[in-house]
Amino acid sequence: MRFKQKNTFNRQQQGMVLIVCLIMLAVLTALGVHTMSMATMEGQMSSNSQSMMTTFQMAESSISGTLADDTLFVEAINASPDGGQSATEKPPEDATEAEEAAWQAAAEAASISRDFEIGGHDSSTKTRLTGPAQNMEGNSLNTFVGYPFNIAASADLPATGARTRVTQGVKHLAPGI
């Protein structure tokens, strides 16, 4: 005698493989979309970082060009109405409007601007005398004085919107007065 065995297992499992496959496909699609969006964002971050480094290097190159040109320092010293005696970093906090205007005029008189073209892009520097001559000790017979300057350089890449401003303080040596 043969017994027929009912196949109840197959009837209970109908369509379950399809549902599992669809769920796995949805998960893999979501993972792929997320990976692509992360790759795009990382590319944008890399591009922004490269633009900022480019503008920083352009500003540094402008400062180097300014440091190499001694005539800028001499022009700023000669343009200062009192040899830098009234030039300070900022006007006093309790300054009147007239005193602040006089400070601004003296600061502008002791400032020299220069434009540079680096790699087809523009950058500029503003060299400003920030104080009077100071005796420089330690040299032969103390025959030199140092004039403090600030060099502010700015560079920008209009295509990317990247802009960098770098300020460097220097002391320019000159023969004593």
C-alpha positions as MATLAB code, in Angstrom:
seq = 'MRFKQKNTFNRQQQGMVLIVCLIMLAVLTALGVHTMSMATMEGQMSSNSQSMMTTFQMAESSISGTLADDTLFVEAINASPDGGQSATEKPPEDATEAEEAAWQAAAEAASISRDFEIGGHDSSTKTRLTGPAQNMEGNSLNTFVGYPFNIAASADLPATGARTRVTQGVKHLAPGI';
ca = [
       0.000    0.000    0.000;
       1.203    3.355   -0.932;
       0.405    6.424    0.978;
       0.041    9.757   -0.694;
       1.720   12.471    1.184;
       0.130   15.864    1.054;
       2.494   18.659    0.126;
       1.363   21.310    2.578;
       4.803   22.895    2.802;
       4.724   24.284   -0.751;
       1.273   25.726   -0.360;
       2.249   27.689    2.750;
       5.413   29.120    1.135;
       3.900   30.427   -2.092;
       5.107   34.025   -2.862;
       7.379   34.318    0.165;
      10.550   34.235   -1.958;
       9.223   37.101   -4.060;
       8.540   39.252   -0.997;
      11.996   38.564    0.484;
      13.675   39.384   -2.834;
      11.755   42.662   -3.161;
      12.735   43.697    0.366;
      16.409   42.891   -0.316;
      16.245   44.825   -3.622;
      14.772   47.867   -1.829;
      17.506   47.766    0.835;
      20.277   47.471   -1.778;
      18.777   50.352   -3.808;
      18.645   52.594   -0.718;
      22.265   51.713    0.076;
      23.330   52.564   -3.488;
      21.515   55.909   -3.468;
      23.084   56.800   -0.098;
      26.561   55.851   -1.336;
      26.168   58.005   -4.447;
      24.983   61.028   -2.457;
      27.931   60.644   -0.061;
      30.367   60.435   -2.995;
      28.880   63.597   -4.516;
      29.138   65.473   -1.204;
      32.740   64.372   -0.700;
      33.565   65.598   -4.211;
      32.079   69.012   -3.398;
      34.008   69.173   -0.113;
      37.227   68.299   -1.932;
      36.581   70.984   -4.552;
      35.885   73.616   -1.868;
      39.027   72.663    0.015;
      41.099   72.918   -3.148;
      39.632   76.364   -3.937;
      40.404   77.629   -0.437;
      43.976   76.323   -0.607;
      44.419   77.980   -4.015;
      43.251   81.373   -2.729;
      45.432   80.999    0.386;
      48.483   80.296   -1.772;
      47.623   83.270   -4.002;
      47.430   85.575   -0.957;
      50.726   84.214    0.379;
      52.340   84.795   -3.017;
      51.091   88.389   -2.964;
      52.689   88.894    0.446;
      55.957   87.418   -0.855;
      55.820   89.799   -3.812;
      55.285   92.726   -1.456;
      58.158   91.672    0.811;
      60.442   91.475   -2.208;
      59.684   95.094   -3.190;
      61.450   97.462   -0.773;
      60.091  100.519   -2.564;
      56.624   99.882   -1.099;
      57.941  100.265    2.433;
      59.872  103.426    1.570;
      56.768  104.886   -0.130;
      54.633  104.167    2.947;
      57.215  105.724    5.284;
      57.536  108.800    3.070;
      53.738  109.095    2.678;
      53.202  109.124    6.429;
      52.720  112.726    7.570;
      54.812  112.286   10.717;
      57.020  109.256   10.008;
      54.562  106.879   11.595;
      54.320  108.679   14.945;
      50.507  108.773   14.776;
      50.104  105.364   13.147;
      48.695  102.726   15.475;
      46.700   99.547   14.917;
      43.400  101.145   16.030;
      42.226  104.548   17.171;
      41.676  104.887   20.931;
      38.229  103.803   22.111;
      37.491  107.228   23.598;
      38.470  109.072   20.385;
      36.157  111.789   19.105;
      34.890  111.730   15.539;
      37.488  114.310   14.494;
      40.311  112.294   16.102;
      39.042  109.110   14.462;
      38.875  110.857   11.071;
      42.442  112.150   11.561;
      43.578  108.623   12.511;
      41.887  107.208    9.400;
      43.527  109.839    7.176;
      46.978  109.126    8.677;
      46.453  105.369    8.281;
      45.393  105.765    4.642;
      48.345  108.087    3.949;
      50.743  105.470    5.298;
      49.134  102.664    3.243;
      50.224  101.476   -0.174;
      48.048   99.124   -2.235;
      49.378   96.807   -4.902;
      47.542   94.428   -7.247;
      49.005   91.141   -8.435;
      47.990   88.643  -11.100;
      48.800   85.094  -10.124;
      47.870   82.211  -12.397;
      45.372   84.350  -14.305;
      43.583   85.430  -11.114;
      43.734   88.743   -9.262;
      44.951   89.308   -5.732;
      45.898   92.456   -3.898;
      47.887   93.623   -0.909;
      47.656   96.653    1.303;
      50.902   97.539    3.079;
      50.374   99.834    6.060;
      52.835  101.485    8.413;
      51.526  100.737   11.917;
      53.834  102.744   14.146;
      56.922  104.924   14.464;
      60.500  103.786   13.956;
      61.956  101.816   16.854;
      65.646  101.489   17.679;
      66.888   98.036   16.822;
      69.275   96.880   19.492;
      71.957   94.323   18.858;
      73.253   95.675   15.586;
      76.533   97.484   15.082;
      76.382  100.827   16.887;
      72.552  100.680   16.887;
      72.524  102.394   13.504;
      69.290  100.830   12.261;
      65.672  101.428   13.120;
      62.726   99.157   12.465;
      59.404  100.333   11.065;
      56.460   98.044   11.927;
      54.169   97.204    9.012;
      51.068   95.125    8.430;
      50.624   93.513    5.038;
      47.050   92.426    4.350;
      46.613   90.294    1.234;
      43.351   89.135   -0.270;
      42.699   86.738   -3.111;
      39.518   85.364   -4.601;
      38.337   82.939   -7.251;
      35.093   84.379   -8.635;
      34.095   81.114  -10.324;
      33.946   79.232   -7.023;
      33.277   82.115   -4.645;
      36.368   81.262   -2.580;
      37.989   84.258   -0.878;
      40.932   84.382    1.517;
      42.463   87.232    3.492;
      45.883   86.859    5.114;
      47.597   89.439    7.339;
      51.271   89.393    8.205;
      53.232   91.750   10.421;
      56.785   92.645    9.410;
      59.452   95.022   10.590;
      61.339   96.854    7.849;
      64.902   97.842    8.715;
      66.176  101.247    7.645;
      69.177  103.383    8.506;
      68.762  105.262   11.769;
      67.634  108.846   11.857;
];
